[in-house]
Amino acid sequence: MNWGHVRIVAGTDLRRLFKSKDYWIPLVIMAGLFFVIIPLLVLTMLGRLEQTGFVTQVTDIVGRLPAQVTDAARGETATARAGYIAAVFLLAPIAIIVPVTISAAVGSNVIVGERERGTGEFLAHSPITMRELYVGKLIASLVPGFLATIVGFSAYALVVNLTVGASIGTWFFPTAGWVMLIVWVIPPFIAAALAVILRISARVKSAAAAQQASSLVTLPVIILSYGVSATVVIAPGRSAFAIGAIAWIVAIALAARGASKMKRERLLGVASET
């Protein structure tokens, strides 16, 4: 595999994406909403419950949560512990939902978009191999999701430490479970979803159809990741490592199969799925 060809494909797509403000600005707004605005509102509200007479209700809610969660909670007051639980455990799924959604929005268009722009024929007759093209498109789709994860996670950590950390008396975030989630578990989930979405993008005839089909892929991934993220954050041990390892194996297998199924004719819109 010629990695120079791969870099050209990925770099071209990323430059095109950066120039399409109408495409990436909504994605940035969505990331900001889920990583910053919603957590800030929720955690700030929980921090002020002590002043509104809902301390009893908050204590009851915290008391009904699983023992692993309540034992790990930090804080001297019920509201501080509730804020800790919300920040560390209840809001964990946003770390997967947002980057998967962003990468899926990019990946659904990277191959079928070549046909719609009229550049698919050029790529089909270029010296680049279909494996190199597939890997380049996969990288171009992964980068926005990974970037959203890093930037969004950093912003979320700041929000948590400024709100919940202030009530506890120390900056405590990120926890070991969140580090495991961000570094080891999220990347293969994104890659696995994209490996399937790129095959869909190569098969369908329009970007609209690719986006609709990709939503059917991302929905079960989001549902599965919701449970996985909670498990990893609560118990960042061997089981969390095993979850990430299995996800990496699945992602690599799906990507390898997708690369092998990529045909030049699909860039022209005349190949059928086999």
FIVO-95567 format. One line per 5 residues: for each residue x, y, z of N, C-alpha, C. Coordinates in nm, 4 decimals. Example, Ala and Ser with C-alpha at 12.3 -4.5 7.8 and 13.67 -1.06 7.14 Angstrom:
# FIVO-95567
1.3190:-0.5690:0.7800:1.2300:-0.4500:0.7800:1.3200:-0.3300:0.7800 | 1.2850:-0.2250:0.7080:1.3670:-0.1060:0.7140:1.2900:0.0030:0.7870
//
This chain:
# FIVO-95567
0.0845:-0.1203:0.0000:0.0000:0.0000:0.0000:0.0875:0.1246:0.0000 | 0.0554:0.2182:-0.0896:0.1291:0.3435:-0.0999:0.0645:0.4456:-0.0060 | 0.1315:0.4727:0.1067:0.0734:0.5623:0.2056:0.0737:0.7075:0.1592 | 0.1551:0.7391:0.0595:0.1487:0.8712:0.0006:0.0149:0.8947:-0.0678 | -0.0349:0.7915:-0.1392:-0.1665:0.8004:-0.2018:-0.2761:0.8156:-0.0962
-0.2603:0.7407:0.0134:-0.3600:0.7475:0.1213:-0.3656:0.8882:0.1794 | -0.2504:0.9487:0.2028:-0.2459:1.0842:0.2585:-0.3088:1.1851:0.1632 | -0.2876:1.1673:0.0337:-0.3460:1.2595:-0.0638:-0.4977:1.2514:-0.0606 | -0.5513:1.1288:-0.0584:-0.6962:1.1104:-0.0547:-0.7542:1.1714:0.0727 | -0.6950:1.1377:0.1870:-0.7463:1.1885:0.3145:-0.7315:1.3396:0.3235
-0.6159:1.3918:0.2820:-0.5933:1.5363:0.2886:-0.6878:1.6142:0.1996 | -0.7143:1.5622:0.0803:-0.8071:1.6292:-0.0117:-0.9464:1.6366:0.0480 | -0.9941:1.5268:0.1046:-1.1278:1.5259:0.1651:-1.1361:1.6188:0.2852 | -1.0325:1.6213:0.3675:-1.0348:1.7064:0.4865:-1.0300:1.8543:0.4486 | -0.9523:1.8890:0.3463:-0.9498:2.0284:0.3004:-1.0850:2.0684:0.2437
-1.1470:1.9781:0.1687:-1.2798:2.0063:0.1133:-1.3823:2.0240:0.2249 | -1.3728:1.9414:0.3282:-1.4650:1.9514:0.4401:-1.4460:2.0822:0.5159 | -1.3202:2.1222:0.5357:-1.2923:2.2456:0.6096:-1.3475:2.3670:0.5353 | -1.3453:2.3628:0.4029:-1.3952:2.4753:0.3241:-1.5469:2.4783:0.3172 | -1.6125:2.3674:0.3487:-1.7588:2.3615:0.3422:-1.8172:2.4034:0.4768
-1.8280:2.5330:0.4973:-1.8753:2.5845:0.6255:-2.0183:2.5415:0.6562 | -2.1002:2.5314:0.5530:-2.2384:2.4901:0.5758:-2.2477:2.3452:0.6203 | -2.1359:2.2713:0.6076:-2.1336:2.1313:0.6472:-2.0788:2.1138:0.7877 | -1.9670:2.1814:0.8174:-1.9040:2.1559:0.9478:-1.9511:2.2481:1.0592 | -2.0045:2.3650:1.0249:-2.0521:2.4550:1.1305:-2.1654:2.3914:1.2121
-2.2682:2.3287:1.1472:-2.3703:2.2600:1.2287:-2.3132:2.1492:1.3168 | -2.2087:2.0800:1.2674:-2.1474:1.9743:1.3472:-2.0757:2.0330:1.4689 | -2.0106:2.1467:1.4505:-1.9433:2.2136:1.5627:-2.0454:2.2612:1.6654 | -2.1572:2.3149:1.6166:-2.2630:2.3603:1.7069:-2.3180:2.2430:1.7882 | -2.3396:2.1283:1.7211:-2.3907:2.0107:1.7910:-2.2929:1.9644:1.8986
-2.1632:1.9606:1.8636:-2.0623:1.9195:1.9621:-2.0597:2.0145:2.0803 | -2.0662:2.1449:2.0538:-2.0673:2.2427:2.1617:-2.1893:2.2296:2.2502 | -2.3027:2.1972:2.1878:-2.4263:2.1814:2.2637:-2.4162:2.0646:2.3615 | -2.3670:1.9509:2.3129:-2.3653:1.8298:2.3961:-2.2473:1.8259:2.4929 | -2.1331:1.8793:2.4526:-2.0156:1.8732:2.5391:-2.0066:1.9888:2.6381
-2.0686:2.1031:2.6051:-2.0514:2.2216:2.6887:-2.1840:2.2736:2.7436 | -2.2755:2.3101:2.6549:-2.3968:2.3807:2.6971:-2.4838:2.2946:2.7885 | -2.5219:2.1740:2.7417:-2.6098:2.0878:2.8219:-2.5435:2.0479:2.9537 | -2.4170:1.9984:2.9531:-2.3539:1.9669:3.0824:-2.3446:2.0870:3.1751 | -2.3142:2.2050:3.1203:-2.3030:2.3241:3.2034:-2.4368:2.3565:3.2698
-2.5458:2.3477:3.1938:-2.6774:2.3759:3.2497:-2.7158:2.2737:3.3558 | -2.6939:2.1444:3.3241:-2.7322:2.0380:3.4174:-2.6516:2.0458:3.5465 | -2.5204:2.0590:3.5341:-2.4343:2.0586:3.6524:-2.4509:2.1858:3.7354 | -2.4730:2.2978:3.6688:-2.4980:2.4216:3.7425:-2.6292:2.4134:3.8195 | -2.7321:2.3568:3.7553:-2.8618:2.3410:3.8215:-2.8496:2.2505:3.9433
-2.7764:2.1388:3.9288:-2.7585:2.0483:4.0429:-2.6829:2.1164:4.1560 | -2.5884:2.2017:4.1215:-2.5111:2.2709:4.2240:-2.5923:2.3712:4.3034 | -2.7049:2.4151:4.2461:-2.7878:2.5150:4.3131:-2.9117:2.4549:4.3791 | -2.9274:2.3243:4.3725:-3.0455:2.2619:4.4316:-3.0528:2.2847:4.5813 | -2.9367:2.2954:4.6436:-2.9327:2.3133:4.7884:-3.0032:2.4422:4.8311
-3.0131:2.5337:4.7365:-3.0759:2.6612:4.7671:-3.2244:2.6627:4.7318 | -3.2762:2.5542:4.6739:-3.4142:2.5556:4.6268:-3.5042:2.4561:4.6997 | -3.4542:2.3853:4.7985:-3.5396:2.2976:4.8773:-3.5558:2.1578:4.8237 | -3.4748:2.1156:4.7237:-3.4879:1.9826:4.6662:-3.3817:1.8859:4.7185 | -3.3207:1.9193:4.8289:-3.2133:1.8347:4.8815:-3.2646:1.6949:4.9146
-3.3830:1.6852:4.9700:-3.4392:1.5546:5.0059:-3.4578:1.4679:4.8832 | -3.5147:1.5265:4.7768:-3.5347:1.4504:4.6542:-3.4016:1.4039:4.5945 | -3.3025:1.4914:4.5963:-3.1716:1.4552:4.5432:-3.1102:1.3416:4.6243 | -3.1231:1.3475:4.7550:-3.0701:1.2414:4.8413:-3.1363:1.1079:4.8112 | -3.2675:1.1100:4.7907:-3.3399:0.9868:4.7574:-3.2924:0.9285:4.6253
-3.2727:1.0146:4.5254:-3.2273:0.9673:4.3941:-3.0894:0.9041:4.4043 | -2.9986:0.9724:4.4724:-2.8630:0.9200:4.4885:-2.8645:0.7870:4.5625 | -2.9512:0.7757:4.6628:-2.9579:0.6529:4.7414:-3.0089:0.5333:4.6631 | -3.0829:0.5551:4.5541:-3.1380:0.4446:4.4767:-3.0447:0.3961:4.3660 | -2.9353:0.4654:4.3435:-2.8424:0.4260:4.2388:-2.7619:0.3034:4.2811
-2.7013:0.2302:4.1844:-2.6208:0.1121:4.2178:-2.5095:0.1448:4.3171 | -2.4754:0.0459:4.3965:-2.3756:0.0665:4.5014:-2.2409:0.1105:4.4453 | -2.2016:0.0556:4.3280:-2.0739:0.0954:4.2675:-2.0692:0.2439:4.2385 | -2.1824:0.2988:4.1983:-2.1889:0.4406:4.1650:-2.1872:0.5257:4.2909 | -2.2736:0.4922:4.3872:-2.2818:0.5724:4.5096:-2.1537:0.5645:4.5921
-2.0872:0.4475:4.5924:-1.9622:0.4342:4.6678:-1.8509:0.5195:4.6075 | -1.8545:0.5357:4.4746:-1.7490:0.6136:4.4078:-1.7733:0.7631:4.4150 | -1.8958:0.8022:4.4458:-1.9311:0.9448:4.4467:-1.8522:1.0190:4.5525 | -1.8128:1.1406:4.5181:-1.7375:1.2248:4.6114:-1.8186:1.3491:4.6428 | -1.7925:1.4077:4.7585:-1.8636:1.5280:4.7992:-1.9213:1.5133:4.9385
-1.9278:1.6225:5.0124:-1.9772:1.6208:5.1494:-2.1282:1.6340:5.1573 | -2.1897:1.6957:5.0549:-2.3345:1.7169:5.0564:-2.4015:1.6318:4.9494 | -2.5340:1.6178:4.9623:-2.6095:1.5391:4.8641:-2.6022:1.6015:4.7256 | -2.6082:1.7336:4.7174:-2.6026:1.7991:4.5876:-2.4651:1.7848:4.5230 | -2.3590:1.7903:4.6032:-2.2242:1.7723:4.5496:-2.2073:1.6311:4.4961
-2.2589:1.5317:4.5692:-2.2501:1.3934:4.5244:-2.3356:1.3703:4.3992 | -2.4501:1.4346:4.3949:-2.5349:1.4225:4.2760:-2.4658:1.4819:4.1545 | -2.3991:1.5950:4.1725:-2.3253:1.6551:4.0626:-2.2116:1.5669:4.0156 | -2.1425:1.5040:4.1108:-2.0329:1.4129:4.0753:-2.0862:1.2944:3.9944 | -2.1946:1.2355:4.0398:-2.2528:1.1200:3.9713:-2.2992:1.1572:3.8317
-2.3633:1.2726:3.8192:-2.4100:1.3160:3.6879:-2.2934:1.3395:3.5929 | -2.1885:1.4055:3.6417:-2.0748:1.4390:3.5560:-1.9956:1.3162:3.5142 | -1.9747:1.2235:3.6069:-1.8873:1.1093:3.5803:-1.9614:0.9921:3.5184 | -2.0845:0.9667:3.5608:-2.1540:0.8464:3.5176:-2.2707:0.8723:3.4218 | -2.3576:0.9653:3.4548:-2.4804:0.9806:3.3773:-2.4579:1.0477:3.2425
-2.3585:1.1354:3.2317:-2.3339:1.2058:3.1064:-2.2271:1.1389:3.0206 | -2.1779:1.0226:3.0607:-2.0724:0.9544:2.9858:-2.1093:0.9222:2.8413 | -2.2339:0.8832:2.8104:-2.2666:0.8461:2.6713:-2.2442:0.9557:2.5688 | -2.2421:1.0828:2.6098:-2.2201:1.1883:2.5103:-2.0824:1.1757:2.4464 | -1.9897:1.1107:2.5171:-1.8546:1.0966:2.4646:-1.8501:1.0070:2.3416
-1.9503:0.9213:2.3231:-1.9566:0.8357:2.2047:-2.0591:0.8875:2.1052 | -2.1720:0.9338:2.1540:-2.2807:0.9769:2.0651:-2.2352:1.0876:1.9712 | -2.1690:1.1886:2.0242:-2.1302:1.3040:1.9433:-2.0277:1.2683:1.8360 | -1.9129:1.2078:1.8696:-1.8155:1.1774:1.7641:-1.8662:1.0766:1.6612 | -1.9458:0.9776:1.7028:-2.0009:0.8824:1.6064:-2.0934:0.9543:1.5085
-2.1760:1.0434:1.5586:-2.2675:1.1180:1.4727:-2.1918:1.2060:1.3742 | -2.0875:1.2727:1.4212:-2.0095:1.3608:1.3346:-1.9371:1.2814:1.2267 | -1.8698:1.1735:1.2647:-1.7983:1.0930:1.1661:-1.8930:1.0277:1.0675 | -2.0101:0.9857:1.1149:-2.1089:0.9241:1.0255:-2.1577:1.0245:0.9223 | -2.1776:1.1493:0.9649:-2.2224:1.2525:0.8714:-2.1185:1.2776:0.7626
-1.9918:1.2691:0.7984:-1.8839:1.2878:0.7008:-1.8681:1.1642:0.6135 | -1.8634:1.0462:0.6776:-1.8383:0.9223:0.6048:-1.9460:0.8852:0.5059 | -2.0701:0.9216:0.5328:-2.1790:0.8841:0.4427:-2.1678:0.9508:0.3068 | -2.0856:1.0552:0.2968:-2.0785:1.1312:0.1723:-1.9454:1.1181:0.0988 | -1.8457:1.0533:0.1597:-1.7111:1.0619:0.1030:-1.6947:0.9864:-0.0286
-1.7691:0.8783:-0.0485:-1.7556:0.8016:-0.1726:-1.8648:0.8372:-0.2722 | -1.9900:0.8327:-0.2274:-2.0989:0.8688:-0.3180:-2.0858:1.0149:-0.3609 | -2.0245:1.0978:-0.2759:-2.0039:1.2376:-0.3109:-1.9121:1.2551:-0.4295 | -1.8155:1.1628:-0.4471:-1.7263:1.1690:-0.5632:-1.8054:1.1518:-0.6922 | -1.9022:1.0617:-0.6913:-1.9841:1.0417:-0.8106:-2.0707:1.1637:-0.8383
-2.1281:1.2215:-0.7325:-2.2157:1.3369:-0.7515:-2.1389:1.4599:-0.7988 | -2.0120:1.4713:-0.7581:-1.9302:1.5846:-0.8039:-1.8688:1.5607:-0.9404 | -1.8775:1.4376:-0.9898:-1.8198:1.4045:-1.1194:-1.6730:1.3688:-1.1143 | -1.6193:1.3526:-0.9925:-1.4776:1.3181:-0.9789:-1.4561:1.1681:-0.9615 | -1.5650:1.0913:-0.9522:-1.5513:0.9467:-0.9354:-1.4841:0.8809:-1.0536
-1.5139:0.9295:-1.1755:-1.4529:0.8706:-1.2944:-1.3021:0.8933:-1.2956 | -1.2603:1.0130:-1.2520:-1.1168:1.0420:-1.2439:-1.0478:0.9460:-1.1476 | -1.1070:0.9243:-1.0302:-1.0475:0.8332:-0.9326:-1.0485:0.6895:-0.9827 | -1.1557:0.6530:-1.0539:-1.1661:0.5157:-1.1039:-1.0558:0.4835:-1.2045 | -1.0096:0.5837:-1.2773:-0.9058:0.5617:-1.3787:-0.7683:0.6078:-1.3337
-0.7548:0.6465:-1.2071:-0.6253:0.6889:-1.1546:-0.5444:0.5663:-1.1123 | -0.4133:0.5831:-1.0927:-0.3295:0.4689:-1.0520:-0.3490:0.4258:-0.9069 | -0.4252:0.4997:-0.8298:-0.4473:0.4636:-0.6898:-0.5264:0.3340:-0.6806 | -0.4899:0.2470:-0.5873:-0.5650:0.1225:-0.5685:-0.6902:0.1500:-0.4865 | -0.7874:0.0610:-0.4983:-0.9115:0.0797:-0.4252:-0.8907:0.0618:-0.2747
-0.7935:-0.0174:-0.2357:-0.7627:-0.0302:-0.0934:-0.7086:0.1019:-0.0393 | -0.6200:0.1657:-0.1159:-0.5662:0.2960:-0.0743:-0.6764:0.4005:-0.0687 | -0.7668:0.3975:-0.1652:-0.8778:0.4924:-0.1656:-0.9666:0.4719:-0.0440 | -0.9984:0.3464:-0.0155:-1.0851:0.3164:0.0985:-1.0212:0.3618:0.2294 | -0.8934:0.3300:0.2487:-0.8246:0.3676:0.3721:-0.8169:0.5200:0.3847
-0.7895:0.5890:0.2740:-0.7848:0.7342:0.2773:-0.9190:0.7945:0.3140 | -1.0270:0.7400:0.2572:-1.1613:0.7881:0.2898:-1.1963:0.7570:0.4355 | -1.1527:0.6418:0.4826:-1.1794:0.6048:0.6215:-1.1088:0.7005:0.7171 | -0.9832:0.7326:0.6881:-0.9082:0.8252:0.7732:-0.9727:0.9635:0.7708 | -1.0130:1.0080:0.6518:-1.0764:1.1393:0.6405:-1.2060:1.1467:0.7200
-1.2754:1.0342:0.7337:-1.3991:1.0307:0.8107:-1.3722:1.0180:0.9602 | -1.2632:0.9512:0.9957:-1.2299:0.9320:1.1364:-1.1795:1.0597:1.2019 | -1.1033:1.1385:1.1288:-1.0391:1.2568:1.1871:-1.1398:1.3529:1.2504 | -1.2512:1.3888:1.1823:-1.3458:1.4802:1.2483:-1.4030:1.4244:1.3778 | -1.4329:1.2931:1.3800:-1.4853:1.2323:1.5016:-1.3830:1.2295:1.6131
-1.2590:1.1951:1.5799:-1.1535:1.1928:1.6807:-1.1238:1.3340:1.7305 | -1.1241:1.4309:1.6396:-1.0997:1.5693:1.6793:-1.2102:1.6195:1.7716 | -1.3346:1.5838:1.7377:-1.4468:1.6223:1.8239:-1.4337:1.5588:1.9619 | -1.3844:1.4347:1.9654:-1.3655:1.3662:2.0929:-1.2629:1.4383:2.1800 | -1.1490:1.4732:2.1203:-1.0409:1.5366:2.1968:-1.0811:1.6753:2.2444
-1.1305:1.7581:2.1512:-1.1669:1.8951:2.1861:-1.2880:1.8972:2.2797 | -1.3891:1.8154:2.2452:-1.5093:1.8112:2.3277:-1.4806:1.7589:2.4677 | -1.3966:1.6557:2.4777:-1.3614:1.6000:2.6072:-1.2865:1.7030:2.6919 | -1.1955:1.7785:2.6296:-1.1214:1.8816:2.7024:-1.2163:1.9888:2.7547 | -1.3113:2.0304:2.6688:-1.4083:2.1325:2.7111:-1.4982:2.0787:2.8218
-1.5399:1.9523:2.8084:-1.6257:1.8915:2.9101:-1.5523:1.8805:3.0436 | -1.4248:1.8426:3.0382:-1.3452:1.8322:3.1608:-1.3362:1.9669:3.2314 | -1.3203:2.0729:3.1537:-1.3138:2.2067:3.2132:-1.4458:2.2446:3.2786 | -1.5570:2.2146:3.2096:-1.6894:2.2439:3.2650:-1.7106:2.1678:3.3958 | -1.6756:2.0404:3.3971:-1.6950:1.9571:3.5165:-1.6126:2.0101:3.6332
-1.4870:2.0411:3.6077:-1.4004:2.0873:3.7163:-1.4415:2.2239:3.7695 | -1.4933:2.3098:3.6817:-1.5345:2.4432:3.7256:-1.6666:2.4412:3.8018 | -1.7509:2.3420:3.7743:-1.8806:2.3346:3.8420:-1.8765:2.2356:3.9581 | -1.8642:2.1080:3.9266:-1.8641:2.0052:4.0310:-1.7367:2.0124:4.1143 | -1.6235:2.0358:4.0490:-1.4971:2.0447:4.1221:-1.4989:2.1554:4.2261
-1.5660:2.2652:4.1929:-1.5751:2.3766:4.2885:-1.6556:2.3388:4.4118 | -1.7614:2.2581:4.3939:-1.8436:2.2180:4.5087:-1.7750:2.1110:4.5923 | -1.6909:2.0296:4.5285:-1.6188:1.9250:4.6018:-1.4943:1.9816:4.6701 | -1.4361:2.0835:4.6086:-1.3179:2.1450:4.6672:-1.1893:2.1089:4.5973 | -1.1969:2.0350:4.4852:-1.0770:1.9982:4.4116:-1.1130:1.9620:4.2687
-1.0183:1.9814:4.1788:-1.0376:1.9383:4.0412:-1.0065:1.7886:4.0339 | -1.0990:1.7094:3.9883:-1.0850:1.5635:3.9920:-1.0986:1.4983:3.8546 | -1.1439:1.5720:3.7542:-1.1759:1.5139:3.6247:-1.0608:1.5386:3.5267 | -1.0224:1.4396:3.4444:-1.0913:1.3128:3.4150:-1.0566:1.2020:3.5126 | -1.1499:1.1105:3.5285:-1.1278:0.9913:3.6091:-1.0641:0.8828:3.5226
-1.0193:0.7747:3.5875:-0.9563:0.6651:3.5136:-1.0538:0.6038:3.4124 | -1.1801:0.5934:3.4504:-1.2788:0.5367:3.3592:-1.2976:0.6205:3.2347 | -1.2980:0.7528:3.2497:-1.3132:0.8402:3.1339:-1.1907:0.8344:3.0437 | -1.0729:0.8249:3.1011:-0.9510:0.8123:3.0198:-0.9565:0.6831:2.9381 | -0.9973:0.5742:3.0020:-1.0122:0.4474:2.9308:-1.1144:0.4599:2.8185
-1.2242:0.5284:2.8474:-1.3304:0.5446:2.7483:-1.2809:0.6243:2.6277 | -1.2145:0.7348:2.6518:-1.1706:0.8240:2.5438:-1.0569:0.7639:2.4626 | -0.9610:0.7030:2.5305:-0.8395:0.6551:2.4629:-0.8574:0.5187:2.3992 | -0.9302:0.4284:2.4654:-0.9311:0.2888:2.4239:-1.0632:0.2406:2.3629 | -1.1749:0.2920:2.4109:-1.3048:0.2362:2.3711:-1.3717:0.3136:2.2579
-1.3710:0.4453:2.2645:-1.4413:0.5245:2.1641:-1.3842:0.5085:2.0229 | -1.2501:0.5141:2.0027:-1.1970:0.5057:1.8663:-1.2430:0.3824:1.7874 | -1.2399:0.2601:1.8427:-1.2854:0.1466:1.7618:-1.4346:0.1482:1.7333 | -1.5146:0.2040:1.8238:-1.6585:0.2143:1.7967:-1.6829:0.3048:1.6764 | -1.6116:0.4160:1.6708:-1.6248:0.5063:1.5565:-1.5775:0.4369:1.4290
-1.4624:0.3692:1.4376:-1.4065:0.3033:1.3197:-1.4973:0.1922:1.2687 | -1.5566:0.1143:1.3578:-1.6453:0.0063:1.3167:-1.7685:0.0601:1.2447 | -1.8277:0.1650:1.3013:-1.9453:0.2252:1.2368:-1.9089:0.2799:1.0993 | -1.7934:0.3442:1.0891:-1.7541:0.4040:0.9622:-1.7194:0.2990:0.8569 | -1.6625:0.1861:0.8984:-1.6315:0.0807:0.8027:-1.7567:0.0339:0.7297
-1.8671:0.0262:0.8023:-1.9944:-0.0123:0.7409:-2.0512:0.1025:0.6576 | -2.0433:0.2241:0.7110:-2.1001:0.3400:0.6417:-2.0298:0.3656:0.5091 | -1.8986:0.3450:0.5021:-1.8266:0.3651:0.3759:-1.8701:0.2645:0.2695 | -1.8991:0.1430:0.3099:-1.9509:0.0451:0.2145:-2.0877:0.0884:0.1622 | -2.1673:0.1451:0.2508:-2.2983:0.1959:0.2093:-2.2806:0.3126:0.1131
-2.1865:0.4024:0.1437:-2.1619:0.5183:0.0598:-2.1155:0.4781:-0.0794 | -2.0448:0.3651:-0.0882:-1.9990:0.3167:-0.2182:-2.1106:0.2503:-0.2980 | -2.2130:0.2046:-0.2287:-2.3176:0.1273:-0.2952:-2.4356:0.2124:-0.3410 | -2.4779:0.3090:-0.2608:-2.5989:0.3853:-0.2928:-2.5708:0.4855:-0.4039 | -2.6785:0.5456:-0.4560:-2.6668:0.6329:-0.5729:-2.6722:0.7815:-0.5397
-2.7026:0.8165:-0.4155:-2.7101:0.9583:-0.3794:-2.6642:0.9789:-0.2362 | -2.6208:1.1018:-0.2060:-2.5767:1.1335:-0.0707:-2.6924:1.1265:0.0272 | -2.8126:1.1647:-0.0186:-2.9292:1.1589:0.0692:-2.9581:1.0160:0.1117 | -2.9491:0.9231:0.0168:-2.9716:0.7822:0.0494:-2.8639:0.7302:0.1434 | -2.7400:0.7748:0.1236:-2.6302:0.7324:0.2111:-2.6513:0.7825:0.3533
-2.6966:0.9058:0.3675:-2.7202:0.9617:0.5006:-2.8338:0.8905:0.5723 | -2.9382:0.8556:0.4982:-3.0494:0.7825:0.5591:-3.0060:0.6440:0.6036 | -2.9283:0.5765:0.5172:-2.8820:0.4421:0.5521:-2.7828:0.4460:0.6679 | -2.6988:0.5501:0.6713:-2.5998:0.5586:0.7793:-2.6656:0.5774:0.9150 | -2.7825:0.6419:0.9165:-2.8536:0.6589:1.0429:-2.8982:0.5247:1.0993
-2.9267:0.4290:1.0111:-2.9648:0.2952:1.0560:-2.8450:0.2215:1.1158 | -2.7251:0.2604:1.0744:-2.6038:0.2003:1.1299:-2.5678:0.2647:1.2629 | -2.5759:0.3970:1.2681:-2.5339:0.4673:1.3892:-2.6292:0.4451:1.5061 | -2.7579:0.4240:1.4788:-2.8538:0.4067:1.5882:-2.8198:0.2872:1.6767 | -2.7999:0.1647:1.6207:-2.7626:0.0539:1.7093:-2.6262:0.0729:1.7743
-2.5343:0.1404:1.7052:-2.4028:0.1669:1.7641:-2.4176:0.2583:1.8851 | -2.5015:0.3599:1.8728:-2.5246:0.4527:1.9836:-2.5916:0.3814:2.1002 | -2.6902:0.2972:2.0703:-2.7590:0.2233:2.1770:-2.6618:0.1313:2.2496 | -2.5805:0.0578:2.1728:-2.4819:-0.0322:2.2328:-2.3784:0.0461:2.3126 | -2.3318:0.1573:2.2549:-2.2279:0.2349:2.3214:-2.2783:0.3003:2.4496
-2.4092:0.3245:2.4570:-2.4666:0.3841:2.5779:-2.4391:0.2939:2.6987 | -2.4672:0.1636:2.6816:-2.4412:0.0697:2.7899:-2.2933:0.0470:2.8132 | -2.2164:0.0428:2.7032:-2.0730:0.0184:2.7143:-2.0036:0.1324:2.7885 | -2.0383:0.2558:2.7543:-1.9727:0.3708:2.8174:-1.9969:0.3730:2.9674 | -2.1201:0.3412:3.0085:-2.1500:0.3382:3.1515:-2.0679:0.2304:3.2218
-2.0564:0.1135:3.1576:-1.9792:0.0033:3.2160:-1.8322:0.0396:3.2312 | -1.7754:0.1010:3.1273:-1.6339:0.1364:3.1295:-1.6053:0.2415:3.2360 | -1.6910:0.3413:3.2464:-1.6686:0.4501:3.3422:-1.6820:0.4005:3.4854 | -1.7792:0.3116:3.5098:-1.8003:0.2601:3.6449:-1.6889:0.1651:3.6869 | -1.6467:0.0756:3.5951:-1.5455:-0.0247:3.6287:-1.4358:-0.0266:3.5229
-1.3404:0.0678:3.5299:-1.2343:0.0767:3.4289:-1.1224:-0.0234:3.4523 | -1.1559:-0.1511:3.4560:-1.0566:-0.2551:3.4807:-1.0398:-0.3473:3.3610 | -1.0238:-0.4753:3.3893:-1.0000:-0.5726:3.2825:-1.1183:-0.5849:3.1885 | -1.2394:-0.5779:3.2430:-1.3573:-0.5896:3.1575:-1.3642:-0.4737:3.0589 | -1.3287:-0.3533:3.1043:-1.3283:-0.2374:3.0148:-1.2222:-0.2531:2.9069
-1.1060:-0.3037:2.9458:-1.0006:-0.3279:2.8474:-1.0450:-0.4320:2.7451 | -1.1142:-0.5361:2.7923:-1.1620:-0.6414:2.7029:-1.2659:-0.5875:2.6054 | -1.3526:-0.4989:2.6524:-1.4528:-0.4385:2.5647:-1.3839:-0.3617:2.4523 | -1.2832:-0.2826:2.4883:-1.2098:-0.2081:2.3870:-1.1375:-0.2991:2.2901 | -1.0768:-0.4065:2.3409:-1.0037:-0.4996:2.2546:-1.0969:-0.5672:2.1543
-1.2138:-0.6096:2.2013:-1.3119:-0.6724:2.1118:-1.3578:-0.5717:2.0061 | -1.3820:-0.4479:2.0490:-1.4248:-0.3446:1.9541:-1.3183:-0.3187:1.8488 | -1.1907:-0.3205:1.8888:-1.0826:-0.3010:1.7917:-1.0780:-0.4163:1.6918 | -1.0947:-0.5375:1.7387:-1.0926:-0.6536:1.6488:-1.2053:-0.6443:1.5464 | -1.3243:-0.6097:1.5946:-1.4398:-0.5959:1.5045:-1.4162:-0.4842:1.4040
-1.3648:-0.3710:1.4503:-1.3408:-0.2570:1.3612:-1.2387:-0.2917:1.2535 | -1.1289:-0.3578:1.2918:-1.0255:-0.3946:1.1940:-1.0806:-0.4943:1.0924 | -1.1596:-0.5908:1.1403:-1.2175:-0.6909:1.0498:-1.3135:-0.6255:0.9505 | -1.3971:-0.5342:0.9984:-1.4921:-0.4662:0.9105:-1.4197:-0.3772:0.8092 | -1.3136:-0.3093:0.8543:-1.2382:-0.2230:0.7636:-1.1667:-0.3059:0.6566
-1.1094:-0.4193:0.6963:-1.0409:-0.5057:0.5996:-1.1385:-0.5601:0.4961 | -1.2555:-0.6001:0.5398:-1.3556:-0.6510:0.4456:-1.4061:-0.5393:0.3541 | -1.4268:-0.4210:0.4116:-1.4717:-0.3094:0.3302:-1.3711:-0.2728:0.2225 | -1.2417:-0.2744:0.2584:-1.1374:-0.2431:0.1606:-1.1329:-0.3465:0.0495 | -1.1536:-0.4740:0.0841:-1.1491:-0.5799:-0.0171:-1.2695:-0.5760:-0.1110
-1.3807:-0.5186:-0.0652:-1.5021:-0.5118:-0.1462:-1.5114:-0.3855:-0.2315 | -1.4171:-0.2947:-0.2129:-1.4190:-0.1701:-0.2879:-1.3778:-0.1953:-0.4321 | -1.4619:-0.1575:-0.5284:-1.4361:-0.1782:-0.6702:-1.4352:-0.0444:-0.7433 | -1.3553:-0.0393:-0.8503:-1.3493:0.0826:-0.9291:-1.4838:0.1167:-0.9911 | -1.5600:0.0136:-1.0289:-1.6882:0.0380:-1.0941:-1.7844:0.1143:-1.0038
-1.7664:0.1008:-0.8723:-1.8579:0.1691:-0.7805:-1.8404:0.3198:-0.7852 | -1.7220:0.3652:-0.8183:-1.6996:0.5082:-0.8332:-1.7771:0.5640:-0.9524 | -1.8129:0.4730:-1.0452:-1.8902:0.5138:-1.1620:-2.0393:0.4853:-1.1429 | -2.0718:0.4160:-1.0301:-2.2105:0.3870:-1.0007:-2.2692:0.2729:-1.0804 | -2.1836:0.1789:-1.1246:-2.2343:0.0689:-1.2074:-2.2089:-0.0673:-1.1473
-2.1561:-0.0759:-1.0233:-2.1257:-0.2045:-0.9618:-2.2360:-0.2407:-0.8635 | -2.2586:-0.3682:-0.8482:-2.3563:-0.4182:-0.7501:-2.2834:-0.4784:-0.6337 | -2.3463:-0.4784:-0.5180:-2.2869:-0.5312:-0.3942:-2.2797:-0.6823:-0.4024 | -2.1639:-0.7381:-0.3655:-2.1482:-0.8830:-0.3634:-2.1011:-0.9271:-0.2265
//
